[in-house]
Amino acid sequence: MAIERKCPECGYWNNEEDYCVSCGAVLSPKIIVAQREEKLEWERLNAPKPFIDRFLEKWKHSRFLLIRISFHIFYTIWAIVMSIAFFFAYITIGVNG
């Protein structure tokens, strides 16, 4: 039994084709999903970076030595605090077994 699909663009009925015979619009659900996923991936890759990432990138590569040093100091403090937090989380999970 043949699958018939009605073209959303021109209304022509097609038999198991991936593209409309009349206007060439995409009819196959697999191709439509693949195109949608490609579009979402392209948008994700080309989306602008969040403000905090741009701000930290400017501090990291600043031409002023004092700003670069302060970035590395804050980054080191943040890494130490996160390490301690992860250690306590690990200990807490280990106690419960």
N, C-alpha and C positions, 0 to 999 in steps of 0.2 A: 504494500500500500504506500503510495507516494505521499510525502509531506508537502502540503501547499502552504506557502507563506505569502501574505499580502504585503506589498511594499508600502512602508510608511510615508514615502515621498510622493509616489504617483498613484498608488492604489492598485497597481497591476498584480495579478495573482501569478506566482512563480512556482515551479515544481522542483524542489530540493536543490535549488541553486544557492550559491553563497552570495551572489550579487544579482540585483534585479536585471532582468533581460531588457526591460524598457529604458530605465534611467541610469542603471549602474550603481544604485545605492546598496549598502551592505545589508544583507538579510541574515547571515549566519550568526547565531548567538555566540559561538566561540570567537569569531572574528570581532564582534562588537565588544565582548568582554576583554579581549586582548588589546584592542585599541584604547579602551577605557583605562586599563592598567598601565599602558604605555604613557598615556596622558598624565595620570596621577603620579607616576614615577618621574616624569619630566618636570612636573610642577614641584614635586618634593625636592628634586636636585637643584632647581633654579630658584627656589624660594629664598628671600633675603634672610640673612642671619639675624637672630634675636639681638636686641640692643645690648644685653650684658656681654654676649660673645664679641661684638664689635668693640665695646668699651675695653674689655680685657685685652683684646688683640692690640688696640692702640697703646695701652699701658705697657704691654710686653715688648713692643717694638718702637717705643718712644725714642726720640733723639736725645732726650734729657736723661742723664745718668741717674739722677735722684728718683725719677718716676720708675725707671726700670728696676732699680734696687728695691723700691717699696713694693712693686709688683711681686718680685721674687720672695720678699719677706712675708707678705700676706699669703702668697701661695704655699709657702713652707708651713706657716702656722695652720692654714686650712688643712693641709695634708696630715699634719700631726694630729689635729683634732679629729679628723675623719678616721684615722688609724685607731685612735683610742676608742671612738664610738663603735667601730667594727669589732674591736677586741671585746668590748663589753657585750655586744650583741652575740658574738661567738660563745662567750662564757655563759650567757643566759640560755642560749639554745642547748649548749652541752649539758647543763644541769638538768634540764627536763628530759634529756635522753633520746 
